[in-house]
Amino acid sequence: MTTIALFGAGGKMGYRLSTNFRASPYAIRHVEISEAGKERLKSGLGIDTLGVDEALAGAEVVILAVPDTHIGKVAASIESKLAPGTMVIVLDAAAPFAGHLPRRPDLTYFVTHP
């Protein structure tokens, strides 16, 4: 089973993904730092969030559903915790174009815009 760490799970796009992933065969680990986002996930979907280290342990895919202006900072903060071969999905094309993602040839980046 593929394990996905979903960062920004309680935000606008993260909540949509969290909702859609409920019926998926993937193991989703939800990460959210804001108290409002955590409450939204808990009350709306019954989902508890995890800490960064716990969410990333063994994750094969990381989705950065965080605000566009935070993608670079979040990516830099988790870079050392990503195993070789991890796929990082970014929901904004500007961040990678501007060079805000870590330069790691052992990671796969997938960029899309909802």
C-alpha positions in Angstrom: 0.0 0.0 0.0 1.3 3.5 -0.9 1.7 5.8 2.1 1.1 9.5 1.4 2.0 12.4 3.8 -0.5 15.2 3.1 0.9 18.6 4.3 -1.7 21.4 4.8 -4.4 18.8 5.1 -6.8 21.2 6.9 -6.5 24.0 4.4 -8.6 24.8 1.3 -6.9 22.3 -1.1 -5.8 19.9 1.6 -9.3 19.5 2.9 -10.6 18.7 -0.6 -7.8 16.1 -1.0 -8.5 14.7 2.5 -12.2 14.3 1.6 -11.4 12.6 -1.7 -8.8 10.3 -0.2 -11.2 8.9 2.3 -12.4 6.2 -0.2 -8.9 5.5 -1.6 -6.7 2.5 -1.1 -3.8 4.7 0.1 -2.6 5.2 3.6 -2.9 8.9 4.2 -1.1 10.7 7.0 -2.5 14.1 7.6 -0.3 17.0 8.7 -1.7 20.4 9.7 -0.2 23.1 11.9 -3.1 25.5 12.3 -5.5 24.8 15.1 -8.4 25.8 12.9 -7.3 23.3 10.2 -6.9 20.5 12.8 -10.4 21.2 14.1 -11.9 21.3 10.6 -10.4 17.9 9.8 -11.6 16.5 13.2 -15.1 17.8 13.2 -15.7 17.6 9.4 -14.0 14.3 8.5 -13.2 12.7 11.8 -9.5 12.8 11.0 -6.7 13.3 13.5 -3.4 14.8 12.4 0.2 13.6 12.9 3.5 15.3 13.5 5.9 15.8 10.7 8.3 13.0 11.7 5.5 10.5 12.2 3.9 11.4 8.9 7.1 11.2 6.9 8.4 7.9 8.4 8.1 5.5 5.5 6.0 7.8 3.3 6.5 7.2 -0.4 4.7 10.3 -1.5 4.5 13.8 0.0 1.8 16.2 -1.1 2.5 19.9 -0.3 -1.0 21.4 -0.2 0.3 24.4 1.6 -0.1 28.1 0.6 2.0 28.9 -2.5 4.2 31.3 -0.5 5.1 28.5 2.0 6.1 25.7 -0.4 9.8 26.5 -0.4 10.0 26.9 3.4 8.1 23.6 4.0 10.1 21.7 1.4 13.4 22.9 2.9 12.2 22.0 6.4 11.5 18.4 5.4 14.2 17.7 2.8 16.5 15.9 5.2 13.7 13.6 6.3 12.7 12.5 2.8 14.0 9.0 1.8 15.6 8.6 -1.6 12.9 7.8 -4.2 10.2 9.9 -2.5 7.8 11.6 -4.8 7.0 15.2 -3.9 3.8 16.6 -5.3 3.5 20.4 -5.4 0.2 22.2 -6.1 1.8 25.3 -7.5 3.9 25.7 -10.7 5.6 28.9 -9.6 7.6 27.5 -6.7 9.6 24.9 -8.7 10.0 27.4 -11.6 11.5 29.9 -9.2 13.9 27.3 -7.7 12.2 27.0 -4.3 12.4 23.2 -4.2 15.4 21.3 -2.8 17.8 20.1 -5.5 17.8 16.4 -4.8 18.3 14.1 -7.8 17.0 11.2 -5.8 13.6 12.8 -5.4 10.8 12.8 -8.0 8.9 16.1 -8.3 5.4 16.2 -9.8 3.9 19.6 -10.3 0.2 20.2 -10.9 -2.3 23.0 -10.3 -5.8 22.2 -9.1 
